[in-house]
Amino acid sequence: MNTSQQVTDEDRIDLIMKEFPFEKVHAYMTLTQWKWADTPEPSVPDMIRLISTARMLLYQVIEGKKSPVGTGGFYVYRFEFGLKLTFEPFKAEDYRTIKYI
């Protein structure tokens, strides 16, 4: 973390990435066979893809993209006090894919 008194956006991102439960997200995606279609053959993302995608979204928000931003179930919010990374499997468009019997 930054040694000065002020916490930077980079510090916030590092802390979020350190504390976020990526293992739980990966376990959920594996269990539900949640596949990302960002490759020629859709697949459940591995941990490297999950982490790099989350970090990319965090940087998009601090670089000025309007909050929230999201993809693949991850969403990043910017507040006056900082940043928030979430995994929201039933957010927005996702709920429309649920089939009712």
C-alpha positions in Angstrom: 0.0 0.0 0.0 1.1 3.6 -0.6 3.3 4.8 2.3 1.8 8.3 2.2 -1.3 9.3 4.1 -3.6 9.3 1.1 -5.0 6.1 -0.3 -4.7 6.0 -4.1 -7.0 4.2 -6.6 -4.2 1.8 -7.2 -4.1 1.0 -3.4 -7.9 0.4 -3.5 -7.6 -1.9 -6.5 -4.9 -3.9 -4.9 -6.9 -4.3 -1.7 -10.1 -5.3 -3.6 -8.2 -7.9 -5.7 -6.5 -9.3 -2.6 -9.8 -9.7 -0.6 -12.2 -10.6 -3.4 -13.4 -14.3 -3.2 -12.4 -15.3 -6.7 -12.2 -19.0 -5.7 -15.9 -18.9 -4.7 -16.8 -17.2 -8.0 -14.9 -19.8 -10.0 -16.6 -22.7 -8.0 -20.0 -21.2 -8.7 -19.2 -20.8 -12.4 -17.9 -24.3 -12.6 -20.9 -25.8 -10.8 -23.4 -23.9 -13.0 -21.3 -24.3 -16.2 -21.4 -20.5 -16.6 -19.4 -20.1 -19.8 -18.0 -16.9 -21.3 -18.3 -16.5 -25.0 -15.2 -14.4 -25.5 -13.3 -17.2 -27.2 -14.1 -19.3 -30.3 -15.1 -22.1 -28.0 -17.2 -20.8 -25.0 -15.9 -22.1 -21.7 -16.0 -21.6 -17.9 -13.2 -19.0 -17.3 -10.2 -20.0 -15.4 -8.9 -18.0 -12.4 -6.5 -16.0 -14.5 -9.3 -14.8 -16.8 -11.5 -14.0 -13.8 -8.8 -12.0 -12.1 -7.7 -10.1 -15.2 -11.3 -9.3 -16.2 -12.1 -7.9 -12.7 -8.9 -5.8 -12.7 -9.7 -4.5 -16.2 -13.2 -3.4 -15.0 -11.7 -1.7 -12.0 -9.3 0.2 -14.2 -12.0 1.2 -16.6 -13.9 2.9 -13.8 -10.9 4.8 -12.4 -9.9 5.9 -15.9 -13.3 7.6 -16.3 -15.8 5.1 -17.6 -19.2 5.7 -16.1 -20.0 3.5 -13.1 -21.2 0.8 -13.0 -19.4 -1.3 -15.6 -19.7 -5.0 -15.9 -19.2 -8.2 -17.8 -19.4 -11.9 -17.2 -21.2 -11.4 -13.9 -18.7 -8.9 -12.5 -19.7 -5.3 -11.8 -17.6 -2.4 -10.5 -19.1 0.6 -8.8 -17.5 3.9 -8.0 -18.6 5.8 -4.9 -17.3 9.0 -3.4 -15.5 6.9 -0.8 -14.0 4.3 -3.2 -14.6 1.3 -5.4 -16.7 -1.8 -5.1 -16.3 -5.1 -7.1 -19.2 -7.5 -7.0 -20.2 -10.8 -8.7 -23.9 -10.6 -9.5 -25.1 -13.7 -11.3 -28.7 -12.5 -11.6 -28.1 -8.9 -12.6 -29.7 -7.1 -15.5 -29.9 -9.2 -18.6 -29.0 -12.5 -16.8 -32.4 -12.9 -15.3 -34.1 -13.1 -18.7 -32.2 -16.4 -19.5 -33.9 -18.2 -16.6 -36.5 -20.6 -17.8 -39.7 -21.1 -15.8 -41.5 -24.4 -15.8 
